[in-house]
Amino acid sequence: MKNLLMTGGTGFLGRFFLKSILETFPHVEKIYLVTRTPKKYQSHKDFQYPQIIWIEADLSDEKTQGHWAHNKQYKDAFQNIDTVIFAAALYDVKADFETNYRNTILTLENFLHSIELFPKLKNFHYISTIVVQGLNSSLLPEGPIISKPIFQENYGHAKFLAEKIFENFQSPIPFKKIIYRPGMVVGDSHFGEMDKIDGCYYVLKGLWRISFLLKFTKYFPWNFQIPFPIAFKDQTHLPLIPVDHCTERMCQIMKCLLEDEHYFGTYNVNNGISYFTLVSDEFPSIRYFLQCYTKYHGYKLNFFPVMMNFFHQWLFRLLGIPPEIYPYMFLETVYPQKYTEKLRSKIRPSQFDHYKEKIFQFPFSNSKDS
Ligand SMILES: NC(=O)c1ccc[n+]([C@@H]2O[C@H](COP(=O)([O-])OP(=O)(O)OC[C@H]3O[C@@H](n4cnc5c(N)ncnc54)[C@H](OP(=O)(O)O)[C@@H]3O)[C@@H](O)[C@H]2O)c1
């Protein structure tokens, strides 16, 4: 891997990915980073690598393709690109479908329309998500989603459609397609670093908002724990993965595939596409997550599950938890990861108990929308 083009490299996942790439592949020569606003990032500490070359482009704009095709500088640069990492998307469960369509589907479609500009492309890594499974409880296969999923939010729906576009794209250049489906990505395992509120942070932020009330429970005598009903299913798990574990695993997968494209044995079974689900080796049930949270803060509370009801819809709204994530509190999906055994010696174990405190330390008082 010598010359790489990356979209979404300025995002939360992308920044950690960039770091992992440079650690895993120190000999990479050039990294073309596509962003709508290079000026915003050029002087940022996370992007001070001599390999980075900025490309200003809004991929949702159909003119981008023509602009690249008629610009000699871009054409010459793209000639030598052997790897594409496509992570650009809108990650916002609250956004409407049109905005999701523009930034998740159109961005990919426009990029694929430019594919002839990359004649030496060998590997195309597409970052999808486990929510392409929608609300189909059961098992997320490391392969194409066959049954039509049900969606109650636009992000998952748009990502599902984009994944299908990528899978079905007939390319004139014979590159290999690799699809990664990260779970609920949380802050990094060392410092809990996170720059936005999403996934389980909505719940944590909701609890932080009422922490002035929860603190009173500390003064209850003995070990009496106040029962606190919350709408979730006891069997539901939170498929978490710290961002650094996620990007480290993607890089190790990339490395193994470069050395031997049949390394994981998945290549031939799925129409020449490799799929990887990325969740921690051990991730918590919602009940355990909440128990650990109360223990961490010393609250004397016992969260227990109830079905969704009018009161909880009202409570969740009050706590700022968006309705789009309620259905995920009742899912019972299983996430097999065939590759992890093979990578055991190359990746760090990823266990909730080891990084949970870093997540609970997230400083909501400083967060953008606190
Ligand atoms: N975070 C998670 O929990 C999670 C979980 C599973 C999967 N994922 C997937 O991982 C990828 C990255 O997610 P993230 O959390 O890092 O998102 P993010 O922080 O919101 O970053 C989004 C990235 O996409 C780029 N982008 C969006 N629209 C674009 C457009 N029209 N033209 C060019 N670039 C555009 C942005 O670039 P500029 O703003 O610089 O232009 C930015 O780099 C996404 O594909 C997401 O679906 C994320």
The ligand as an SDF file (V2000), in Angstrom:
LIG
                    3D

 48 52  0  0  0  0  0  0  0  0999 V2000
  -19.1850    6.8280   14.8790 N   0  0  0  0  0  0  0  0  0  0  0  0
  -19.7970    5.6570   14.9460 C   0  0  0  0  0  0  0  0  0  0  0  0
  -20.2900    5.2290   16.0270 O   0  0  0  0  0  0  0  0  0  0  0  0
  -19.8950    4.7890   13.7230 C   0  0  0  0  0  0  0  0  0  0  0  0
  -20.3530    3.4740   13.8820 C   0  0  0  0  0  0  0  0  0  0  0  0
  -20.4400    2.6490   12.7600 C   0  0  0  0  0  0  0  0  0  0  0  0
  -20.0850    3.1450   11.5190 C   0  0  0  0  0  0  0  0  0  0  0  0
  -19.6760    4.4330   11.3890 N   0  0  0  0  0  0  0  0  0  0  0  0
  -19.3540    4.8860   10.0340 C   0  0  0  0  0  0  0  0  0  0  0  0
  -18.0180    5.4080   10.0510 O   0  0  0  0  0  0  0  0  0  0  0  0
  -17.9170    6.4810    9.1340 C   0  0  0  0  0  0  0  0  0  0  0  0
  -17.3590    7.6880    9.8500 C   0  0  0  0  0  0  0  0  0  0  0  0
  -18.2340    8.0320   10.9260 O   0  0  0  0  0  0  0  0  0  0  0  0
  -17.8530    9.1970   11.9320 P   0  0  0  0  0  0  0  0  0  0  0  0
  -18.4990    8.8960   13.2260 O   0  0  0  0  0  0  0  0  0  0  0  0
  -16.3750    9.4180   11.9000 O   0  0  0  0  0  0  0  0  0  0  0  0
  -18.6030   10.4250   11.2490 O   0  0  0  0  0  0  0  0  0  0  0  0
  -18.2970   11.9890   11.3640 P   0  0  0  0  0  0  0  0  0  0  0  0
  -17.4310   12.2970   12.5250 O   0  0  0  0  0  0  0  0  0  0  0  0
  -19.6220   12.6670   11.3210 O   0  0  0  0  0  0  0  0  0  0  0  0
  -17.4910   12.3060   10.0330 O   0  0  0  0  0  0  0  0  0  0  0  0
  -18.1020   12.2970    8.8030 C   0  0  0  0  0  0  0  0  0  0  0  0
  -17.0340   12.3830    7.7390 C   0  0  0  0  0  0  0  0  0  0  0  0
  -17.6640   12.2900    6.4620 O   0  0  0  0  0  0  0  0  0  0  0  0
  -17.2270   13.3520    5.6500 C   0  0  0  0  0  0  0  0  0  0  0  0
  -18.3120   13.7940    4.7610 N   0  0  0  0  0  0  0  0  0  0  0  0
  -19.6380   13.8490    5.0760 C   0  0  0  0  0  0  0  0  0  0  0  0
  -20.3220   14.3510    4.0440 N   0  0  0  0  0  0  0  0  0  0  0  0
  -19.4230   14.6190    3.0600 C   0  0  0  0  0  0  0  0  0  0  0  0
  -19.5110   15.1650    1.7500 C   0  0  0  0  0  0  0  0  0  0  0  0
  -20.6950   15.5790    1.2570 N   0  0  0  0  0  0  0  0  0  0  0  0
  -18.3810   15.2960    1.0110 N   0  0  0  0  0  0  0  0  0  0  0  0
  -17.1820   14.9200    1.5250 C   0  0  0  0  0  0  0  0  0  0  0  0
  -17.0230   14.3940    2.7630 N   0  0  0  0  0  0  0  0  0  0  0  0
  -18.1310   14.2570    3.5200 C   0  0  0  0  0  0  0  0  0  0  0  0
  -16.8380   14.4630    6.6010 C   0  0  0  0  0  0  0  0  0  0  0  0
  -15.8460   15.2800    5.9740 O   0  0  0  0  0  0  0  0  0  0  0  0
  -15.7950   16.9090    6.0940 P   0  0  0  0  0  0  0  0  0  0  0  0
  -16.8170   17.3240    7.1140 O   0  0  0  0  0  0  0  0  0  0  0  0
  -14.3950   17.1990    6.5010 O   0  0  0  0  0  0  0  0  0  0  0  0
  -16.1240   17.3800    4.7450 O   0  0  0  0  0  0  0  0  0  0  0  0
  -16.2630   13.6830    7.7680 C   0  0  0  0  0  0  0  0  0  0  0  0
  -14.8960   13.4100    7.5520 O   0  0  0  0  0  0  0  0  0  0  0  0
  -19.3160    6.6940    8.5670 C   0  0  0  0  0  0  0  0  0  0  0  0
  -19.4000    6.0440    7.3400 O   0  0  0  0  0  0  0  0  0  0  0  0
  -20.2200    6.0430    9.5810 C   0  0  0  0  0  0  0  0  0  0  0  0
  -21.4170    5.5790    8.9820 O   0  0  0  0  0  0  0  0  0  0  0  0
  -19.5610    5.2560   12.4620 C   0  0  0  0  0  0  0  0  0  0  0  0
  1  2  1  0
  2  3  2  0
  2  4  1  0
  4  5  1  0
  4 48  2  0
  5  6  2  0
  6  7  1  0
  7  8  2  0
  8  9  1  0
  8 48  1  0
  9 10  1  0
  9 46  1  0
 10 11  1  0
 11 12  1  0
 11 44  1  0
 12 13  1  0
 13 14  1  0
 14 15  2  0
 14 16  1  0
 14 17  1  0
 17 18  1  0
 18 19  2  0
 18 20  1  0
 18 21  1  0
 21 22  1  0
 22 23  1  0
 23 24  1  0
 23 42  1  0
 24 25  1  0
 25 26  1  0
 25 36  1  0
 26 27  1  0
 26 35  1  0
 27 28  2  0
 28 29  1  0
 29 30  1  0
 29 35  2  0
 30 31  1  0
 30 32  2  0
 32 33  1  0
 33 34  2  0
 34 35  1  0
 36 37  1  0
 36 42  1  0
 37 38  1  0
 38 39  2  0
 38 40  1  0
 38 41  1  0
 42 43  1  0
 44 45  1  0
 44 46  1  0
 46 47  1  0
M  CHG  2   8   1  16  -1
M  END
$$$$
